[in-house]
Amino acid sequence: MHKRSGFNRSFYTSLGIILYGAMLTGCVTTTTGLTGRYDPEKALQSNIQLGIGYIRNGEYARANEKLTRALEIDPKSAAAYNAFGSLFQVQGELVLAEQHYKKAIRFDPKLAQARNNYGAFLYDQQRYDAAIKHLEKASEDVLYRMRSQVFENLGVCYLKTGDLEKAEKALIRGVRLNPGQPRALLELSEIEFNRRDYVNASSYYKRYIEVSRQHARSLWLGIRIARIFGKQDDEASYSLLLKNIFPASDEFKQYLATTP
């Protein structure tokens, strides 16, 4: 059985799925001018956006209907195939998801959103080298508004392949593009901690907790940084959260093993 992937999965186990488009905000017009003439391009975009909104709301049948309509209007719409890929991915239909991501890229090789989504999909399947190929392509689009996310994703993939140098460069690019890019900050904090540059590790960590929720991994890192600087209050606070919220985690076991 394939592992199901969805929007709410922790970013510690998945790069997730990135969907952008209009939410359901009311009626959609597909005509132009005073004559009420049908506008195929506007109808195409409206159906794609509605489909994305339905995916976000978990209304998969309606999403399927709208995206099918989009492809009836334009059978070569890369954006529609990309959205369909995400729809099938959240439903656990991984073969169909991959087929549709590939079609999106075939019809528009420069569509950074499709490259990023497919890279995330491949990461989920532990196909890291293939993911890197598509994420590197996505990162070349300097106008892509989520380019910082692409570099974050790319950095995490490089970490999985053991290429620390490329991972760090990609993560730093992500943070430069968006100073609040959460996982990039956490990964950089851990990289600096492991090389014993505790000042920089602490700096990245402080920025991370300003923009993201704590998880078992981040709390355990915070505990270790607090110990280095003798911040007993921080250590007590983080350890209490780790104990109360993530008592079954490996990080809590590591904490117990290092606590007198």
Order of alpha helices (4+ residues) and beta strands (2+ residues): beta-beta-alpha-alpha-alpha-alpha-alpha-alpha-alpha-alpha-alpha-alpha-alpha-alpha-alpha
